[in-house]
Amino acid sequence: MRRLLVGAAAIAANLGWVQLAPAFGFPVTAPAGMLDRMLGASREAGPAGWALLLLGLAAFAAVMFLVVERRTRVALASLAFAVGAWFVSGAVLMPLIGLIQGAPPPSALPTDPMRANFFMLNLGLGAAAEALVGWLLFGAVIAAGLMLRVSLRAFAFAVGAAALAAAIALAVPTFGAQAGAARVAEGRIEALPASPVFISVLELPQPAGAVLGPHQHIAGFVVDVSGTASMVIGGNVVDVGPGGAVFTADQQLHDHENRAAVPFAIALVLVVAGLSVAFVLLQGRGPAVAVVAALLVAGTVATVNPLMNHWYFIGVRPAAMRGAAMPVPAGHRTYESENLTGLASGPYVERLTDRRLGAGDSVRVVGPAAIVVLDGQATITATGRTNGLSAASGMTIAAGTEATVQSASGSARVLLVQLLPAS
């Protein structure tokens, strides 16, 4: 019980720090995403990578218990092991993972945090320093737990509390999500990209403090679901809150940031660090079991990271960009429409409708368009046929085709993206 509880707390402290470190100016790293990329060059971050990461850290914890518990100078052995684990993971495992990943796709950025390399120096020295802090937390917690006595009841309580905290943290973005009553946004583009084109809906969450630096790309909408998606456009900060949307013009220089959650992320890191220090100082005495249980809960919440914002970028892309690598580690291709062909040349208006449909509500849309369900379930009726859509799925509506969208559950949030010839 002791090893399981202390090892879990050490892993949670390590991963919690890595998730929240960008709030202190460290680069965003993606150890789980790197492992996902071993399974496919274009894979997005998912549960497989997290499972491999947790198994790897559990193996390190098991070896450390065997090494440290045999030493009389526990603090020195723990420090040496932590530094050694940092060196092995950065200088040996990272390059090996990079070799397994294979050559990066042409669209990959040099600063891609999911592309493993020597100490992740493509992200700067801060990535190596960030990893070292995480490993030192890991080593300190395991060393401090050597004298701990843990009953089965205390272990069950700590694990149950951590599981409940994780469930609540996972649900926080859903509770914070909002959608306006038929919010409509429009943006004008002078011409579509070279045909064929498709409508792309990307989910691009960022941890607190993360910055997707100044860049330019196709025109499109930034739609916020939870948290605050901040942008610097023309020297001005534009905050897009839950349910909000803003249109960025073609090749308009801007960035994407998660500024609003930084103070909360710093506070959560201080809680994790404070509990770690308190656990080390207690040396198994007094309320040490309660402290390590609290550390497991706080570290688990930090690892889940409910302080990430969740926003979408929606735009019309040339077919050659289909399946491009995500610009942020936690990004996902929510929906990519079928190719839209035969569209007239000239300027267009991109229209976005963000609508929550209640039971019995419906909305009509005329193609060329894409319909995407963000949550709930909906039915789409077009050309005499009805299709069902669940969350994170979509349907393409061809030019000139009329479709009716209706909620198939108590409530469904849908995005309607239309291309209208500009007058």
Secondary structure, 3 states (H helix, E strand, C coil): CHHHHHHHHHHHHHHHHHHHHHHHCCCCCCHHHHHHHCCCCCCCCCHHHHHHHHHHHHHHHHHHHHHHCCCCCHHHHHHHHHHHHHHHHHHHHHHHHHHHHCCCCCCCCCCCCCCCCHHHHHHCHHHHHHHHHHHHHHHHHHHHCCCCCCCHHHHHHHHHHHHHHHHHHHHHHHHHCCCCCCEEEEEEECCCCCCCEEEEEEECCECCCCEEEEECCCCEEEEEEECCEEEEECCEEEEECCCCEEEECCCCCEEEECCCCHHHHHHHHHHHHHHHHHHHHHCCCCCHHHHHHHHHHHHHHHHHCCCCEEEEEEEEEEHHHCCCCCCCCCCEEEEECCCECCCCCCCEEEEEEEEEEECCCEEEEECCEEEEEEECCEEEEECCEEEEECCCEEEEECCCCEEEEEECCCEEEEEEEEEEECC
